[in-house]
Amino acid sequence: MRGRVRGAELVGRGWLNTGGRELHLGDFRGKVVLLDFWSFCCVNCLHVLDELRPLEAEFDDVLVTVGVHSPKFKHEAEASSLVAAVERYGVHHPVLDDPELTTWQAYAVRAWPTLVVIDPEGYVVHVAAGEGHVEALRRVVAEVVEVHEAKGTLHRGDGPYVPPVPEHTELRFPAKATATERGTLLVADTAHHRVVELDGETVLRAWGTGERGRRDGTEASFSEPSGVAVLPDDIAAEVGYHLVVADTVNHLLRGVDTDSGAVTTVAGTGAQWRNGPTGGQATEVDLSSPWDLVWWEPAGGVVIAMAGNHTLGLFDPRTGVVERWAGTTVEGLKDGPRADAFFAQTSGLAATDDRLWLVDSETSALRWVDTGGQVHTAIGRGLFDFGHRDGDAGQALLQHPLGVTALPDGSVVVSDTYNGALRRFDPATNQVSTLATGLAEPSGAALLDGELVVVASAAHRVERPVPTSDLVAGEAHRVRRPPTEVGVGELELAVVFQPPRGQQLDERYGPSTRLEITSSPPGLLAEGAGEGTDLVRRLVVAEGHTEGVLHVVAQAASCDSAGAEHGACHLTRQDWGVPVRVVAGGPGRLPLVLGGMDGN
C-alpha cells in the first residue's frame, strides 16, 4: 500500500503535548501517522476527537495521532488559547500549532475536520473529511500495519506524547450559569463533568462524581455537561425532576431531582445522531451535542441548542417526546420559517415572552425566533465574517459567541466568547455596544439579584461584578482560509468516497449516497443546486459573481462485505462550506474527499 504522494513536512509555530520537543515528519518514520486537521471552535472536530480515542488505544504501539490545529477565528490563533483548548477537550496526542495554515495548505485541506493517514515510509495512503470514519480508519491502519510489518518497515513502541501537568481549580472550564429563586447559581462545571450549585464562589452541592461517564442514580456521572434548564414548578412536580442538563459529549439530556440528588436519562440514546429519526420517544432518538437548554412557554417545552447538527430540538418532559423543532441540518445563516432556516452550531439560548434568542457561534450571529415560528437575524453575516464592531446592528460584528442573556428592559447581552467581551443589543434602537472586555472566554451569563454574573470559562470561575469597559471597538475580520478558484460556467463537483477494504456501498434499500448543494449568495449557482443521490454533480456558476460559498452536504452508507462475522454498517457524513473565488479560466472540477484518495 504505497500512496502516490509523500507526506509534506509538518510546519507550524510550535508543538504541544511533547514536553517541549520540536517534531518533524521524519521523526515518525516506522509509525503509522494520523494527521487530524482540526479547529477548536468546530463541534465536528470535537466529535472526531472522541471518535479517535478507541482507535488510538487499539493501535497505541504503532499509531501516532498528530493534531494539526489550523484556526478559523483570530482568537484560536493565539497560542495561549490553543493550550487551554487542548486541556479543555482532553487531547492526548501531540498537537502542531499551525496558525498560518501552512501545513493545512500543504495537504490541500478544504474542511474541518480532515484526517490524513501516512504510512511508515512517509506516503499518504488515505484521506477522509468529516465524521464517522473510525471503522474505515481502523481497517486502513490495520492493513498498513500488516503490509509494513511484513516488509520490516514498522517500528513498535511508545509515541512522542508527553502529558502536561494538570492544574487544580474549584471549577474547570465552566460553560453556563442559571440563576435560581434561592439566589444561587447552577453552573455546568464542564471539565469536571458535573453540575454545581454556587453561593458566591462556594460550592453548596454538586451532581456528578467528577469522573467522565454516563451513569444514572445518586452517584451519577456526566461527560462535559454544558447547559442547565430549570423546569417550572408545576412541570417539575409532574415529572419528578427539577433540572434538565445538556450532557453534551454523551449526546444526552439528563433530569436532576434536586431533592433526592438522583439523575436520570430523559432524552437521547448515547449515540450521536448522523441520520434517521429526529423525533419520537425521547430515550429512543439520537441527539447530537446538545449545548444549551431553555424552557420556552410558547414552544411548550425545553428548546435544545443541538450544536452538533445545526438544529434546534424541542423536548416535552410531560410526554417524554423529543422532536426537531427548527433547522435542516445544513450549516449556514438563512432566515424564514423555522423548519427551513439554516443555523450554525447554536450554542446559547435565552427566552422572553415573545422571543427565543439564540447565538450561532460559527456564523458569529445573534438571532431570534418569534412566536409565529419565523427566524430573524439581528447580528451576523455568514460563516466567514467576524470581528468586534459596535454601532448599528447591520454592520456590527461578533466573534464566536457562546451565550446570550435576556435583560428586563428587552435588550440582550451576548457572551462574545472569542472577543473576551460582553456585548449588548437593544432591539428598540438596533444598536450594539460593548459592556465589558478582558474576560477569559465568557461562555454564558446570568442575571442574579439584578446584577450580571458571567462565566469566565478559560479563567475557571464566575465573575461578579463584571468589569465595565470604555472600549470603542471597530475591528472586522474574515476567515483567512484561502478560497478555491473556480471558473464561470460548468463546474464538476466530485465528492470522492471509496469504501475501505472489506466494505461495500449499502444498496439494499436504494441509493447509499446523498448529496445536497446550496450556495451563498443563492444566485451563485445557475444550475445544480438541490438534493440528489449521485456524488458527482454538474454545476453551472453564474456570471456576475466574483466570490461566494458553496455549501455541500454529503453522506455515504457502507456495510461489511457479505459473510463478514459480526458485520455492521457505517454512515459517513461531512458538511463543507467552501469559499470560492470566481476567475476567468478557472478550474472546471472541484474534488472534495469524503473518504479515500482522489484519482484525478
N, C-alpha and C positions, 0 to 999 in steps of 0.2 A: 504494500500500500504506500506508494510514494506519490505525493502530490506534485503538481507541475510547478508550484511556486514556493520558493523558500520564504520562511517567515522573516518579516522585517525586524530590524533591531528595535528594542524597547527603549524609547527615548522620552524623557519627561523631566519634571523639576526635581523629583526625588522619590524615595521609597518609604513605605510604612510597613510595619509588621515584619521587619527584617533585622531588628536590633541595630539599625544604623548602617547596614551594609548596602552598597550600591550593587545592583544586579544587572546582568546583560543576558541576552538570549542564549549565548554560548554557555552560560553557567548551568543551563538546564539540559545540556546535551546528555542523552541517555534516559531522559524522562519524557513522559507524555505531558505536554503543556496545554492547559485550557485557559485561553485568554477570555476574560469576562469584561466586555466593554460596558460600563455602567455609569450612571449618574445618580447621586443620592436623592435627587428630587423625584425620581421616576419610580412609581409604585410597581411597575412591571419588573424593574431591575431588582426591587426588594423581594418580589416573588421568586425571582431566579436565585437570589442568594440562598433562600430556604430550600429551593428545589435541589440545589447542588450539594447540600450538606451530606446526604446519604451517599452520593457518588464519591465525594471526597473521602468519606470514611471507608468505602469499599476498596478503593484503589490507593490507599494512603501511602504505600511504599513505592508507587510508580507514577502517580499523577501529581502534578503541581498546578494548582489553580493560581492564576495571577489576575487580580482585578485591575483593569486599566480604567482609571476614573477620568472620564472625558466630560467636563461640566457643560451644562446647558446655561445655567444662570451665573451672573457675576459673583454672587456670594459663594457659590460652590467652588469657584476657582481660588478662593482664599485657603491657604494651607491649613490654618487652624480649624476651618470649617470641616475640611475633609478628615482631619484627625478625630474630631468629635463624631462625625458620621460613622467612621469605621468602628468606633466603640459602640455607638448607639445601636447599630444594626448587627453587632456580633460577627464582624467579618474576620474569619480565622484563616486567612491566607495572605501572602504578600500583595501589596497594592502599589501600583505605579501611579503617581500623581502626574496627569497629562493635561495641564491647564490650557496649553496652546493647541490641543487636539492634534499633536504631531503624530503620535502613534495611531490615533483614530484614522487620520488621513492615509497613513502608510498602509493600513489594512483595508482601505476603501469602505469603511463602515458607514452605513446610512441610517442606523436606527439604534436606539437604546431599548433593550439590551441586545447585544450581538455576541455570539460565542464562536471562538475560533480554536480548533484543535490542531496542534502542531506535533508531529511525530518525533521520536528520539533523535532523528538525524536533521531536524530543523525544517521539515517540509510541512506546509499547510495541507491537511487532509480532509477537513470538514469545516463548514461554516453554517451557522444557524442564527436566525433572528427571532426574538420574541420568547414566549413561554412554552412550557410543555414539552421540552426536548430531552428531559433527563433519561428516558428509556433509550431514545436514539443515541444519545451520547454514551450511555453505558455500553451499548453494542459497538459503537465506533472505538471507544477506548479499549474494550476487550479484544477487538480484532487487531488494533495496533500493538497491544501488549503481546499477543500471540505471535504476530509476524516478527517483531523485533526481539523477542526472547529467543526465537529460533535462529535469528541472524546473529545473536550475540551483541546486539547494539542497545539492549535495555539494561539499565542500572537500577537496582532496587536499593531502597534506603530512605532515610528521612529527607524531607524537603527543607527549604530555607526559612520557613515561618518561625518567627520569634514573637510570642505574645507580649503585649505591652503590660506594664504594671498597673493594675486597677486602682482607682481612687474611690474612697468611701465617702458618700454624702447621704443625707437623710432621704432625699428624693434623687432619682436618677433619670434625666431626660423626661420630666413630666410633660404630658400632652395637653390636657384640657382641664378646666375647672368649672364646677357648677355650684352655685350658692344654694344653701338650704334655708328653710324657715327658722332653723335654730341659730342662724347667724354663723354657721360653719361653712367650710368649703369641702366639696368632694373633688378629689384630684386623681386623675389617672397617672399613677407612678409607673410610667411605661417600661423603662428598662429594669425596674424591679418586679415587673409582672404582677402588679397588684393595684387595687384602688384603695385610697386612704381618705379619712375624714380629718381635716385640719382645723384647729382652733388657733389662728395666727400661724405660727410655724411649728406648733406641737401636734404630733400625730395622736389623735384620740383613739382611733381604731382603724383596722385595715382588713380588707378582704383579699385573700390570696396569700399563699405561703411565701412568696418571693422567688420561687423557682418556676422556670418556664414549664408549662404543662396545660392540660385541659380537663382537669378533674373537677367534678361537681362535689357538693356537700359542704360541710363546715370547715374542712381543710382543703379548700378549693385551690386551683391553680389556673393562671391565665398565661397568654403569650402576647406581650406588648399591647395591652389594652390602651384605648385612646379616648373615645367619647363616653360620657355618662349622662343619661337622661333620668330625671325624676318623674315618676308617674303621678298623675293626680290622685288624691287620697281615695276617692271612690273607686277608681280603677285598681289601685294597689290592694284595697280591701277585697275586691272581687277576685283578683288573680293570685294573691298570696305573695307578692314580692313588690318592692318599692322602687328599685332602680333597674334600669336596663343598661348594660355595659357593652360597648363595641369592643369585642375581643379580637383585635384586628388580625393578627397573624394566624390565629386559629380559624378565621373566617366564620365566627360565631357571634350571636348575641347571647348574653348571659343575664339571667334575672337574679337580683340580690334581695333577700329578705333581711332588712337591716335589724329586725328584732332578734331573729334566731342566728343570723350570720350565715345561713345556708345559701349556696349558689346553685342555680340550675341552668341548664342549657335550654333556651327558649326559641332559638332560631338558628338554622344552619346545620350542616352535616359534618363539618370539619374539613370537607373537601372544598377546594377553590372552584368557583363557577367558571367554566370555559364555554359551555354550550348546554342547550337543553332548557328545561322549565325554569322560569324565574318567578313563578308564583305557585302557591299551594300551601299545604300544611307546612308550617314554618320549619319544623325539625326535619323535613324531608327535602328541602330546597337548598341547593348550594348557594353560598354567598361569596363575595369577593372583596376582601379587605374593607369591611365596614370601618369608617374612620371617625364619624361623629353621628350623634343622635339628638333628636329633639321631639318632644311631644307637640304636635300642632293640631289644635282642635278642628279647624276647617277640613283637615285631611282625615280626621277620625282615628289617629294612631301615632305611632312613633315613626318619623321620617328618618331614613338611613342615608347618610352620605356614603354611597358604595364606590369608594375611590378606585377600587381595583378594576371595575368595568365601566366607569364613567357614567353611572346612572344614579338615580335616587330610588331607594326602595321604601316600602311602607309596611310596617309591622303592626298588626292589631293584637294586643295581648289578650283581649277578651275572647277572640275566636281562635287565636293561635295560628293565624294566616299571615303570610308574607306575600308581597307582590312587587313587580317592577312598577313604580309609580311615575317615573319620568326618565326620559333619555332613551337612546337607541343602542348604546354601547360604542358608537363612533365617537372618538375623541375630537373635540373641537369646540367652537363657540357659535351656536346658532340659536336664536330666539324663536318664539312662537308657541304653539300648543305643546304642553309638557311632554306628551308622548313622542313628539317629533324633534324635540330640542336636542342639541349636542352639548354635552358637558365635558369637563377635562379635569379628572381627578378631584372631584368635590371633596373638600377636607374640613369644612366648618359650616355650621348651621346656627341660625337664631330665628326665633318665632315671635311675631306680634299678632294682634288680632286679624290683620288683613294682609300680612305679607310673611312669606317664608324667605328669609335672607340666606344666602349661601356664598361661599367663596370657592372658586375653581382655581386650584393652585397652579396648574400647568398653563393656563391662559392668563394668569395674574389678574383675575376678574372678580368683581363684586356683582352679584346678580340677585334677582328675587323672582319668586313665583307668587302670583296673585290668587285670590280665592276663586277666580274663574278658570284657573289652570293654565294661564299664559306665563311664559318665561320672559323676563326682561333683563337687560344688561345695563348696569349703572356705570361701571368702570371696566375697561378691558378691550383689547383689540384683536387678540388671537394668540396662537401658540408661540410666536417668536418675538413679541414686543413686550418689554417690561421696563421698569425704572422707578424713580422716586420723583414724582412731579405732582405738585398741588395745583389748585385752581379749579377751573370748570371741569366737571366730570368727563366730558367728551374728550379732553386731552390729558387727563390725569393718568398716572401710571403707578402700579404696584409691582412688587417682586415676590412671587410665590407665596401668597398669603395662605395661612392655615386656619385662621379663626375669625369669627365675626360675632359681635355682641350688640344687642339692641338696647338703646337708651330710652328713658321715659319721654324725652322730647321728640321722639320719632326719628332721630338720627341713629346711625350705627357706627361702631368702632371696629375697624379691621385690624386684626393682628397681622401686620405686614412683615412676615417672618424673615425673609431674606434681606429686607432693608433694616431689620432690627428696630422696627418702629411701630407705633400705634397711629393709625390714620382715622380721621372722622369724615363720614359722608353725610351731608344734610340734604335729604330729598327736597325740602322746601326751597332751597336756593340752588341746588345742583352743584354745590361746591365741595371740594375735598381739601382738608387741611391736615397738618401733622401735629399730633398731640404730644408725642414723646419719641425720642430716639435713644440710641445707645443701649438698647435692650438686647439680650443674648437669645436670638431666635425665638421671639414671642410666638407661641402657637395657640393661645387662647386667652380669654379674659372673662371675668365675671363681675357683676355689679353686686357689691356687698355693703350693706348699710350706707347706700348712696355713694360709695367710693369704688373706683375701678381697681380690681386686683388682676394682675397679669401673670400668666405662666411664662417665665423666662426659661425656656426649655434647656438651652445649652449652658445656663448658669445653675441648673438643677435646683430651682427654687421658684416660689411665687413672690411677687414684689408688690408692696403696698406701703406707702403711696407710690404711684408711678411718677417718675421724674418727668417734668414738662420740658418742652423744647421751644426755642425761638428759631429753629432751622427754617430757612426758606429753600425748599428743595426744587430742583429743576432738571434732574438727570433723566435722560432717556437712553435706553439700550435696545439692541436687537441681539438675538442669539447669534453667536459667532460661527455657528456651524455653517460651512461653505455650502452654497446652493449647488444643485445639479443642473448642468446646462442641457436644454432640450431645444429642438427646432420647432418652427411653426409648421403645422400640417400633421401628417401621420406620425404617430409615435407608438411603437410596440412596447407595451408594458408586460414584462415577463416575470412572474413570481416563480422562482426555482424551488422545487421540492422533490427530493429523492428519498424514498423510504430507506432506512438503513438495512443492512443485510439481515435476512430473517423476517422482514416485514414486507407487506404489500398494501397498496391502497385498498380501502374498505369500500367495495362497490355493492355490497349485499342489498342495501336498501336505497340504491340510487347513487347519484354523484357523491364522491367522497371529498370534494373540494368546493370552496366557496370564495368568491372574490367580490368585494364591494369597493367602488371607487367614487369619490366625490372630489370637489376642488374648491379652493378659496382663491379668488372670487369664483362663484359658480360659473360665470361665463368663460373661465379659462379653458374649459373643455367644450368644444363644439359638438363632439361625439364621444361616446364611450363611457360616460358616467352611468352609475347604477350597479345593480347586482347581477351576478351570473355564477356559473359553476366552473368555467374554464379558467385556468391560472394564467393564460396568455390573453391579452385584450388589445384590440386595435383602438387607439385613442386618436382624436384629432385636436391638436392645440390650436385655439382660435387666434386669429390675427388681432393686433391691437393691444396685446399684453406683453409686459416686459418681465414680470415676475409673478409668483403665486405659490400655492401649496397644493400638492396632491395628497389627499387623504385616502389611504389604501388599507383595507382590512382583508386579510387572507387567512384561511384556515384549511387544514388537511387532516383527514382521519386515516390512520393506517393501523393494520392489525398484524399480529404474529401470523406467519405462514401456516397453512393447513398442516396439521399433525404435530404442531408445537405443544409441548407439555405445559399446562397452565397458561395457555395462550390468552393474550389480552389485547385490547385496542387502545389507541392513544390519539388524542386530539392536540394538534399543534396550531397555534394562533399568533398572529402578530398584527399590530396596528402601526402603520408608518405615517408620519407627517413629513413629506419630502418637500423641502423648499426648492423651487426650480427657478432658473433664470432662462428666459426665452431669448435665443440668439439666432441670428441668420446662419443657416447651415449647421445648426446644432445636431447632436446625435439623434437618430431615429429609433433608438432602442434604449429602454430603461430596465435593467435587470434588478430585481430585489430578491435576495436569497432568503427563503424561509427555512430551508434545510438541505444541505448537500454542497455541491460545487457547481458554479455556472460554467458550462462547457463552451459558451460562445465568447 
